[in-house]
Amino acid sequence: MRHSLPQLLSICVVVVAGCASWHPATSGLSADAFQRAQAGASLTATDAALLAIANSPELSAEGARLDLRKDAWRLGIRAWMPKLTFACGDDERVSLYGPDSHTRTLSARVDQPIWDGGRLAAARTLENADLALSTADHERSLRQVGETAITAYRSVLASRARLAIRKGSLAASVDERAIIAAEVALGLAIANDLSDADLQIADMDSELTVAEMALSVAEDQLIEALGLDGMPVLADELSLLSRYPSLDAGRAACMAAERSPEVASARHEVEKKRAQAKAAMTSWLPTIGLIASAQVSGATLPLTRGSWSVGLSVDFAGPLASGGSAATIGGEPPFDTSAQTQHRLTVVPDPTALLNAPAAAVDLALQEQLLARLMARARRTARAAIVSLELAERKRDAAARALELAGSRLRLARLLTSMGQAVHLEAVKAELARAEKAIDLVDAAAAMVVAARELERLLDMPPGGLLADGAMLGDDTGGATQ
């Protein structure tokens, strides 16, 4: 059985991932993917990532907790609004020598912050920064789970390609062995040739068993990653000769610095540190609040006595002094009015608080330096990823050329045997060498896909994004070759 390179490519399958991302906003796509998997329809690599995310209980719980935190932050707007409190009481006294008394009271109180020195705004900004950081971490977890599923998906496809090559090579060698056996029976070949052919076929059969075991392990890993009960039908195909567009290292580096998930998390951390520094700098500012209350009381219904009061309070807390002042006016109609002021001062309550603002500034400066280093690292890593992709493509091209040479050698060996100038054992050996070169090509193509996915991850692109949108990173000068 002869195998040309196009025929080999037709039996080899390797993943070329889809162009959709597995962001939480695509949860509807994951539901569709799950239904297709249950119905036996084929799944793409993107579907696999979506399914893995949708079927992860840890990610579901983490997402639910994050949604609750966001809802709590939205409800926190209530702190800006007045607080209304109602109270009622019943006071009954029994005296041994005097008259008994029974008083019922009903009161209402309104507390309205007028200005809190920016504390509430700073607290909400800090909480929002925490939420943004948690959201970035959650999205990074989503990507990690999706990447695991895509890796397992591609591993299955590569294992199937290797197994198909082993099966085809073994079948071709068995045909050649039958010819050798016939020649030995006719006295046209020696028994050693048949024995050597049997040894070669035994080695091929052993390699085929190893390939079958590797495929079984890869499928089990994919099933576990997807959270399914059985192996789904895989739709993506790998082109062993696919080529990526020419990439400009400078553009890719800038995009990596802007869109890298790690850099995004570091930016959110900087925002958090900036909010903490601002809160520390304004912690000494006073708070001003308005308090209004009214009360009615009496021994029987309807309650006939009433009183009211309105006050303004100013409180401050600093490292060297803390205290406050309050002034209220009120009355008990129809005749009584009242006014009251209160002042308090605590000297040097917490001198160590003087260091809070400088410490927060140091933390902010450190985080900004870390962000700058992460951006520089992202640029370097993106450039290195482009180089790795170029090298992987060169290795793939070299493996393809080696396979063509091995195919040519196999065709020559079969031609020589047909002319009686070589024994069929040479064809068996040439087939074995061709199979090894074909597997080398599959390995090289799979390594190139891995290198491309690493660059896509750095650029925060969906699987296959370089093939779909890589032109926008094109090298106008022709410096990079993909």
C-alpha positions in Angstrom: 0.0 0.0 0.0 1.5 3.3 -1.0 1.1 6.5 0.9 1.8 9.9 -0.7 2.0 13.1 1.3 -1.5 14.2 0.3 -2.9 10.8 1.3 -1.1 11.0 4.6 -2.5 14.5 5.2 -6.0 13.2 4.5 -5.7 10.7 7.4 -4.0 13.0 9.8 -6.2 15.3 11.9 -4.9 18.2 14.0 -6.8 21.0 15.7 -7.3 24.4 14.2 -9.3 26.1 17.0 -12.4 28.3 16.5 -12.5 32.0 16.6 -14.9 32.5 19.5 -13.8 33.3 23.0 -15.0 31.6 26.2 -15.7 34.8 28.1 -18.5 34.5 30.7 -20.7 36.5 28.4 -20.7 33.4 26.1 -22.5 31.1 28.6 -25.3 30.7 26.1 -22.8 29.3 23.6 -21.7 26.7 26.2 -25.3 25.6 26.7 -25.6 25.2 22.9 -22.4 23.2 22.9 -23.6 21.0 25.7 -26.8 20.2 23.8 -24.9 19.4 20.6 -22.6 17.1 22.6 -25.6 15.3 24.1 -27.2 15.0 20.7 -24.0 13.5 19.3 -23.1 16.5 17.1 -19.5 17.4 16.5 -17.7 19.9 18.7 -15.0 22.4 17.9 -12.2 23.3 20.2 -14.0 26.4 21.2 -17.0 24.4 22.1 -14.8 22.2 24.2 -13.5 25.2 26.1 -17.0 26.5 26.7 -18.2 23.1 27.9 -15.3 22.8 30.3 -16.1 26.2 31.8 -19.8 25.5 32.0 -19.3 22.1 33.7 -16.8 23.3 36.3 -18.5 23.5 39.7 -15.7 25.6 41.1 -16.0 28.2 38.4 -19.8 28.3 38.8 -19.6 28.8 42.5 -16.9 31.5 42.1 -18.9 33.3 39.5 -22.0 33.2 41.7 -20.1 34.6 44.6 -18.7 37.3 42.4 -22.2 38.2 41.2 -23.4 38.5 44.8 -20.5 40.8 45.6 -21.4 43.0 42.6 -25.0 43.2 43.7 -23.9 44.1 47.2 -21.7 46.9 45.8 -24.7 48.3 43.9 -26.9 48.2 47.0 -24.2 50.0 48.9 -25.5 53.2 47.3 -28.0 53.1 50.2 -25.2 54.6 52.5 -25.7 58.0 50.7 -29.4 58.1 51.6 -30.9 59.2 54.9 -31.5 56.6 57.5 -35.0 56.6 59.0 -35.5 54.9 62.4 -38.8 54.3 64.2 -39.2 53.3 67.8 -42.0 52.7 70.2 -42.1 51.9 73.9 -44.3 51.3 76.8 -43.2 52.3 80.3 -45.4 51.2 83.2 -44.4 51.9 86.9 -46.1 50.6 90.0 -45.3 52.6 93.1 -45.8 51.5 96.7 -46.5 55.0 98.1 -47.1 57.2 95.1 -49.4 57.0 92.1 -48.8 54.5 89.4 -47.7 55.7 85.9 -48.1 54.4 82.4 -46.4 56.1 79.5 -46.4 55.2 75.8 -43.9 56.6 73.4 -43.6 56.7 69.7 -40.5 58.3 68.0 -38.9 58.8 64.6 -35.3 59.7 63.8 -33.6 60.8 60.6 -29.8 60.6 60.2 -28.5 62.2 57.0 -24.7 62.4 56.3 -23.9 65.7 54.6 -20.2 65.2 54.1 -18.0 62.4 55.3 -14.7 63.7 54.1 -14.8 61.4 51.0 -14.6 58.3 53.2 -17.7 56.6 51.7 -16.6 57.4 48.1 -13.1 56.1 48.9 -14.5 52.9 50.4 -16.7 52.3 47.4 -13.8 53.0 45.1 -11.7 50.5 47.0 -14.5 47.9 47.0 -15.0 48.4 43.2 -11.2 48.0 42.7 -11.4 44.7 44.7 -14.3 43.6 42.5 -12.4 44.4 39.3 -9.4 42.5 40.6 -11.6 39.5 41.5 -13.3 39.7 38.2 -9.9 39.7 36.4 -8.8 36.7 38.5 -12.1 34.9 37.7 -11.7 35.5 34.0 -8.1 34.2 34.2 -9.5 31.1 35.9 -11.9 30.7 33.0 -9.1 31.0 30.5 -7.1 28.4 32.4 -9.9 25.9 32.4 -10.6 26.6 28.7 -6.9 26.2 27.9 -6.8 22.9 29.6 -9.8 21.7 27.6 -8.2 22.9 24.3 -4.9 21.2 25.2 -6.8 17.9 25.8 -8.8 18.4 22.6 -5.6 18.9 20.6 -3.9 16.0 22.3 -6.7 13.7 21.2 -6.5 14.8 17.6 -2.7 14.4 17.6 -3.0 11.0 19.1 -5.5 9.9 16.5 -3.2 11.1 13.8 -0.3 9.1 15.2 -2.6 6.0 15.5 -3.8 6.4 11.9 -0.2 6.6 10.7 0.7 3.5 12.7 -2.2 1.5 11.4 -1.6 2.5 7.8 2.1 1.6 8.1 1.4 -1.7 9.7 -1.1 -2.6 7.0 1.4 -1.8 4.3 4.1 -3.8 5.9 1.8 -6.8 6.4 1.2 -6.7 2.6 4.9 -6.6 2.0 5.4 -9.5 4.4 2.9 -11.6 2.5 4.9 -11.0 -0.7 8.1 -12.0 1.1 6.4 -15.2 2.5 5.3 -16.1 -1.1 8.8 -15.5 -2.4 10.3 -17.7 0.4 7.9 -20.5 -0.6 9.0 -20.2 -4.2 12.7 -20.1 -3.3 13.0 -16.5 -4.5 13.9 -15.2 -1.0 15.6 -16.5 2.0 14.0 -17.3 5.4 16.0 -14.6 7.1 14.2 -12.0 5.1 10.9 -13.3 6.4 12.2 -13.4 9.9 13.5 -9.8 9.7 10.1 -8.7 8.3 8.4 -10.4 11.2 10.6 -8.6 13.6 9.9 -5.3 11.9 6.1 -5.9 12.0 6.3 -6.9 15.6 7.9 -3.6 16.4 5.2 -1.8 14.4 2.5 -3.7 16.3 4.1 -2.8 19.6 4.2 0.9 18.6 0.6 0.6 17.5 -0.4 -0.7 20.9 1.4 2.3 22.5 -0.4 4.7 20.2 -3.7 3.1 21.1 -3.0 3.5 24.8 -1.9 7.1 24.4 -5.2 7.8 22.5 -7.2 6.2 25.3 -5.5 8.3 27.9 -5.9 11.5 25.9 -9.6 10.8 25.4 -10.1 10.1 29.1 -8.5 13.4 29.9 -10.7 15.2 27.4 -13.9 13.6 28.8 -12.9 14.6 32.3 -12.0 18.2 31.2 -15.4 18.5 29.5 -17.4 17.0 32.3 -19.2 14.6 29.9 -20.1 10.9 30.3 -18.6 9.9 26.9 -16.4 10.9 24.2 -17.9 13.6 21.9 -17.5 13.8 18.2 -14.6 16.2 17.3 -15.1 18.6 14.4 -11.9 20.5 14.1 -9.2 19.5 11.7 -5.5 20.2 11.7 -3.7 21.3 8.6 -0.2 20.1 8.7 0.8 22.7 6.2 -1.1 25.7 7.6 0.9 29.0 7.7 0.4 32.0 9.9 0.4 35.5 8.6 3.5 37.7 8.8 3.7 39.3 12.3 5.3 42.5 13.4 7.1 42.0 16.7 6.6 45.6 17.8 2.9 45.6 17.3 2.5 42.3 19.0 4.6 43.5 22.0 2.5 46.6 22.4 -0.7 44.5 22.2 0.6 42.1 24.8 1.5 44.9 27.1 -2.1 46.3 26.8 -4.1 43.1 26.7 -2.2 40.5 28.6 -4.5 39.0 31.4 -1.6 39.3 33.9 -1.1 42.9 33.0 -4.8 43.6 33.3 -4.8 42.1 36.9 -1.8 44.2 37.8 -3.6 47.4 36.5 -6.5 46.6 38.8 -4.1 46.1 41.7 -2.7 49.6 40.9 -6.2 51.1 41.0 -6.8 49.4 44.3 -3.5 50.7 45.8 -4.3 54.2 44.5 -7.7 54.1 46.2 -6.0 53.0 49.4 -3.5 55.8 49.2 -6.2 58.4 48.6 -8.2 57.0 51.6 -5.2 57.2 53.8 -4.5 60.8 52.8 -8.0 62.0 53.5 -8.7 60.0 56.6 -8.2 63.1 58.8 -11.0 65.1 57.2 -14.1 65.7 59.3 -17.5 64.2 58.8 -20.7 66.3 59.0 -24.1 64.9 59.6 -27.6 66.1 60.2 -29.9 64.5 62.9 -33.6 65.1 63.3 -35.9 63.4 65.6 -39.5 63.7 66.9 -41.3 61.9 69.7 -44.9 61.7 71.0 -45.9 60.3 74.3 -48.7 60.0 76.7 -50.6 57.8 79.2 -53.4 57.0 76.9 -54.3 57.2 73.2 -54.2 59.5 71.5 -50.7 60.6 72.7 -50.8 64.2 73.7 -47.2 65.2 74.5 -44.7 65.8 71.8 -41.1 66.9 71.3 -38.7 67.5 68.5 -35.0 68.2 67.9 -32.7 69.0 65.0 -28.9 68.9 65.3 -25.7 69.2 63.4 -22.7 67.1 64.3 -19.0 67.4 63.2 -16.6 64.6 64.0 -12.9 64.2 63.1 -10.3 61.6 63.8 -6.6 62.2 63.2 -3.4 60.8 64.5 -2.7 63.9 66.7 -6.2 64.8 67.8 -9.7 63.4 67.5 -13.1 64.6 68.7 -16.2 66.3 67.6 -18.9 68.9 68.2 -22.6 68.7 68.1 -25.3 71.4 68.3 -29.0 70.7 68.6 -32.2 72.8 69.0 -35.5 71.4 69.9 -38.8 72.0 71.7 -41.7 70.5 73.5 -44.8 72.4 72.2 -46.5 74.5 73.0 -44.2 76.3 75.5 -40.7 74.7 75.9 -37.7 75.1 73.6 -34.2 73.9 74.1 -30.7 74.2 72.7 -27.7 72.1 73.4 -24.0 71.9 72.4 -21.4 69.3 73.1 -17.7 69.2 72.4 -15.1 66.5 72.9 -11.3 66.3 72.2 -8.8 63.5 72.5 -5.2 64.4 72.2 -2.7 62.2 70.3 -5.1 59.2 70.0 -3.0 57.2 67.5 0.3 58.8 66.5 1.3 55.7 64.4 -1.5 56.7 62.0 0.8 59.4 60.7 2.6 56.6 58.8 -0.5 55.3 57.1 -0.4 57.7 54.2 3.4 57.3 53.5 3.0 53.6 53.7 0.2 53.6 51.2 2.2 55.8 48.9 5.1 53.3 49.1 2.7 50.4 48.3 1.3 52.3 45.3 4.8 53.2 44.0 5.9 49.5 44.4 2.7 48.3 42.6 3.3 50.8 39.7 6.8 49.5 39.4 5.6 45.9 39.3 3.1 46.9 36.6 5.8 48.5 34.5 7.9 45.3 34.9 5.0 43.1 33.9 4.4 45.2 30.8 8.0 45.0 29.9 8.0 41.2 30.5 4.8 40.9 28.4 6.6 42.7 25.5 9.6 40.5 25.8 7.5 37.3 26.1 5.5 38.3 23.0 8.6 38.8 21.0 10.0 35.5 22.2 6.7 33.8 21.4 6.9 35.1 17.8 10.4 33.7 17.5 9.3 30.4 19.0 6.4 30.3 16.4 8.9 31.0 13.6 11.2 28.2 14.8 8.3 25.8 15.2 7.2 26.5 11.7 10.7 26.0 10.4 10.9 22.7 12.2 7.5 21.7 10.8 8.6 22.5 7.3 11.8 20.5 7.8 9.7 17.6 9.0 7.5 17.9 5.9 10.6 17.8 3.7 11.9 14.8 5.5 8.6 13.0 5.0 8.7 13.7 1.3 12.2 12.3 1.2 11.1 9.2 3.1 8.2 8.8 0.7 10.6 9.0 -2.2 12.8 6.4 -0.7 9.8 4.1 -0.1 8.7 4.5 -3.8 12.3 3.8 -4.9 12.5 0.7 -2.7 9.2 -0.6 -4.2 10.4 0.1 -7.7 13.6 -1.8 -7.1 11.8 -4.7 -5.6 9.4 -4.8 -8.6 12.5 -4.9 -10.9 14.1 -7.7 -8.8 17.0 -5.5 -7.8 16.1 -5.4 -4.1 14.2 -7.7 -1.6 10.8 -6.7 -0.2 12.4 -6.4 3.2 13.9 -3.1 2.1 10.3 -1.9 1.3 9.2 -2.8 4.8 12.1 -0.9 6.3 11.4 2.1 4.1 7.8 2.0 5.2 8.8 2.0 8.8 11.1 5.0 8.2 8.4 6.8 6.4 5.9 6.2 9.3 8.4 7.6 11.7 8.9 10.7 9.6 5.1 11.1 9.3 4.8 11.0 13.1 7.6 13.6 13.4 5.6 15.8 11.1 2.5 15.4 13.3 4.6 16.2 16.4 6.1 19.3 14.7 2.7 20.5 13.6 1.3 20.0 17.1 4.2 21.9 18.6 3.6 24.8 16.1 -0.1 24.9 17.2 1.1 25.1 20.9 3.5 27.9 20.1 0.7 29.8 18.3 -1.7 29.4 21.1 0.9 30.7 23.6 1.2 33.9 21.5 -2.6 34.1 21.3 -2.9 33.8 25.1 -0.4 36.6 25.5 -2.4 38.8 23.2 -5.7 37.8 24.8 -7.0 36.4 21.6 -9.4 33.5 21.2 -8.1 30.1 19.8 -7.3 30.5 16.2 -7.2 34.3 16.5 -3.8 34.5 14.7 -5.2 32.7 11.7 -8.3 34.8 11.7 -7.1 38.2 12.8 -3.3 37.9 12.5 -3.3 40.2 9.5 -3.8 43.2 11.7 -0.4 42.4 13.3 1.2 42.1 9.9 4.8 43.1 9.4 4.7 45.9 6.8 8.5 45.6 6.4 8.4 41.9 5.9 10.6 41.4 9.0 8.7 38.4 10.5 7.8 35.4 8.5 4.9 33.2 9.4 
